[in-house]
Amino acid sequence: MTTRVGDGPGRASVDGLLLLNKPSGITSNRALQKVKRLLNAKKGGHTGSLDPAATGMLPLCFGEATKVCAFLLDADKIYRVTARLGVATDTGDADGKETATAEVPTLDRHGWEKVLAGFCGDIEQVPPMYSALKKDGKRLYELARKGEVVDRAARSVRIHDISLLEVSGRRLVFRVHCSKGTYVRTLVEDIAMAVGTVAHTASLHRESVGDFRAEDMLDLPSAERFAASGPEALREHLLPADAALAGWPKQQIDQDAARRFTSGQAVPIGAKQDPAQTGRVRVYGNGGKQFLGVGELPGDGTIAPRRIFRVAENSQPVGGEENPDF
């Protein structure tokens, strides 16, 4: 995390990430604004919105760290889901109005595990009407509130893993590791349909986003307690921007290459690297101490800059010491 002199009155240019454990009953944007004020930060954003009723990991990005928001949108997520079987709602969650009821089949644990396993892999989902997707320039939830229902094209998502945690009567609890774009409310409804009943999501908690760890989350009351001593106390709990890319390959370049890279030029990769390697990497200079940005390996022996970061030269790379030969 770094702090620079603010460009606006009373605000500081704070760089870093805060993993908020969002409470229920607050929108993602409202949560962002609360933490932004506590940090006295000039610029902030969030990625991977959670519904107001949902809780859990909401990555908040400030200053230069807002540049990683787009990459976090592509990250996998893990959720703990509690489904209420036998009752459907118009929104697919507990905040909606009851629309249908149905008998719940009697299945033992093994039976439910078999049902859940059938949803692993690539599946097709029809987005719910109560979603932020747009149709002819209007949000679907705006149309849904007017009682309108429009056709939505099915979308392919991936369920990496789904495991049963608890089943008791009409209560079904499971953990799901899924790709971006997965609607858990729709997944719950589809699971219920597979056994001949209906359901809605009673509670939803996001445990992780990408490579972030649940133990690094900070809840709102804790953030407020730290900030009571001044915004600097809370800023100590921010993560560096490259923490969002911890699972990516790392590439270190020398001082001359770093100067050209941060000027927008492609630079050669290290002599010991495979010139045919492709994909995104996080790029470091200053002996591996300075995160420079996101690079793209096109397979021709160079690294092309894709996102350049202005960060403190003494910032430490994520993942321990850099290998100078990497």
N, C-alpha and C positions, 0 to 999 in steps of 0.2 A: 504494500500500500504506500502511496506517496501523496503528499499534499502540496499544492502550489497556491500562490496568491490568487484569490478569486477575481474573476473578471467583472463581477457584479457586486453591488453594495451588500456587505454582510454575508457573502457566500464565499466558500473556499472551493478550489478545484481539487476535489478529492478523487483519487484513483484507487479502485479496488472493488472486490466482490464481497457481499454479505449474504450468507445462506440463511434466510429467514425461515423459521418454522411458523408458517402463517397460521394464525388462529381461525377458527370458524366464525362466520358472520361478518366478514370484511372482504371487500374486493381486493384483487391483487394490486390495482392501482392505488387504492387507499392505503394499503400496507406500505407500498413504495414511498408515498408522500410522507407518511409518518416517520419512516427511517431516514428519509432524505433530510427532513427538518432536524432530526436528532443529530445527524452528522454535520449539519450546516453545509451540505454539499450543493454545489451549483448545478451539476448535471447528473441525472440518474435515469435508469430504465430497468425494466424487469423482463424476464423471458420465461415462456411456458406458463401462461396464466392458469391459475386455479379458480374454480368456481367459488363464490362466497362461502358456501357451506363446507367446502373441502379444506383440509388442513395439510400441513407438511411443507416440504422443501420448495421455496420460491427464491431462485437466485436473483439478487438485486445487484445491478451493475452501476458503478459510478465512474464518471470521468472517462479516462482512456479504456476502462474495462467495459464500457458500453459497446465497444467494437467486437466483443466476443458474443454478444447476444444472438447474432445470426447463427453462429456455430452451435450454441446451446439449443437452439430450436430443433436442430437435427439429432440431438442426443436421445438415447433411450431413457426410459423412466421405469421406476419400480413403485408400485402402489400396493397398499394394504386396503382391501375392499370388503365392506360388509354389505351383503345383499339381503333385502327383505323379500322373501318368496311369497307368492300368492296374491300380491297387490301391485298393480301397475299405476303409475302416475303420468300426467301429461309432460312433465319435465324429465322424467326418468330418475329423479332423486326425491329425497324426503320433503323438499320444499314445494313440490307440485301437488296438484289436485288428483285425487283418486279417480281413475278412469275405468278400471276393470279389476275383478277378483277371479281367482281360480283355485281349484284344489291343488295341493302340493303332493306330488307322488312320494311314496315312502321308499327312500333309497338309503342304503347304509354308506359308510365312509368309502368303501371300495367302489360302490356304484357312482358316487359323486366324483371321485378321482378319475374314473374312466371317462365321465362326461367332460370334465375340465381338460383332460389330456387331448380330447378331440378338437380343442380350439388352439392347440399349439401349432406354430408354423405360420405360413402366409394365409390370411383369411380376408374375406371381403366384408366391409361394413358400410351400411347406409348411414350417413351422418344424421344425428337427431335434429328435429326442427328447432329445439332450444339449443342452438349453437351460434357461434359468431361468424359462421360462413355466410357469404353473400350470394344473393340471387337477384339479378337485375339491379345491382347497386344497393340492395337492402339486406340488412342482417336477417338471418333466418329467425332468430328469436323475436325480432320486431314483427315479422309476419305471424309467428306462432301466437303472440300475445293478442293478435287480432282475430285469432281463430282460423287462420289460413294454413293450409298444408300444400306444399309444392313438391314436385318430383326432385329427388336428389340422387345423383349418380353414386353408385357404390365405389368405395375406395379400398385399395389393398393396403393392409397393415400387417405387421409381423408380431406374433406373440412368441417371444423367445422361451418363456417358461411360465407356467401357472401351477401353483401348488395350493392344496387345500389345507387350511389352518384349523377350521372349526365348522361343524355342522350340528345344529340343534334345532329341531322343529322347523320353523320358518326362517331361521337365521343361518346364513351361509357366509363364511369368511374365507377369503383366499388372498394370496399374494400373486401379483402378475408383473412380469418384466416384459415391457412392450416397446415397440418402435414409436417414433414420433407420429402424430396424427391419430393415435388410437383413442377412441371414445369409450371410456370405461363404462359409462351408463349404457351404451349400446351393447357392449360385451355382456353385461349383466342380463339385459333383456334377451339377448340371443341365447345365453346359457339356459335361461328359464324356458325359452321356446323349445329348446332341444329336448326338454323333459316334459313338455306338454303343459307348462304353466306360465305364469307371468311373474314379474319381479321389478323392483326398483333398487337403486343404490341408496342404502340407508346412511352410510358414511364412507368417506374416501380420504385416505391419508397418503400423501406422496412421500416415500421414504428416501428416494434418491433421484438425481438427474445426472446422467452421464457418469463421469468418474468421481463426482463429489461424494463425500461420506456423510452419513446421517449424523455422526457425532460432531461434525463441524457446524451444525445448525445452531442458530441463536434464536430464542423466542423473544417476542416483543417486550414482555415485562423485563427480561434481562437486558435488552438493548436500552430500555428506558433507565434502568438502574445505572448502567455504565455511563450513559450520556448525562446523568445527573451531576457528574463530576466535570462535565465539559465534553464537547464533541470529540476532543482528542482521545479521550479514554475509550470511546466507542470505536474510533478509527483504528485502534490497536487490534481490533478483532476482525479487520478486513483481510481478505485473502488477495494475493496478487492476481492480475488478470490471467496469467498463464496457468493458474490452477484449473481453469475451465478446460484446458487442453492437455491435461496431465497424461492422458492415454495416447497422445500422438507421438510419433517419432521426433527425435530432437536432432538439430543440425547446428553445429558451431562454425562460425566463420571468423576470419581475421579482421583486423582493424580497417584495412583498405576496403575489403569486401563489404564490411558493415556500413561504411560511409556510402558506398554505391547502392547497397540494398535499400537503405533508408532514404535514398534519393529517388527510388523507384526503378532502379536498374536490376536486371537479372545478373547473378554472379555465379562463378563456378562452384561446384560442390567440392568437398575435400577429395584429395587424391586417392584415399582408401575407400571411397564410396563407389557403389555400383552406378555408373552413369545412366543405366537404363531404368533406374528406380523411378517410380512415379508416385504421386499423391501429395497430400498436404503434410507439412512439417512445421514445428515451432522452431524459430531461428534465434540464436543467441550470439552475442558478441562480447567483447571485453573479458576474454578468458572464460566464457560461460556464465558470467555474472549479470549480463544485461539482456533482457528479453527484448528483441527487436521487432518481432511480429510473426505473421503467418506467411509461409512461403509455399510455393507449388513446385513440385519436381515434375517437369514435363517429359522426362526421359531422355534429355539430350545433354546431361551432365551439368545442368545449371539449376539455380533456384530463382524462381520469379516471385517478386513480392506481391502478396495479395492483400495483406492488412499490415500497416506499419504502426507501431506503438511508440509513444513518447513516454518513457518510464525512467525512473531513477537508475543511474549507472551502477549503484551498489545493490540493486535488487537481486535476490537469490533465486536461481532457477528452481522450478518445481521438480521433485524427483531426485534430489541429492546432487552431488558433484557431477559436473559435466565431464565427459571423456574428451580430452583435447583432440584425439584421433577420430572422433565420431564425425 
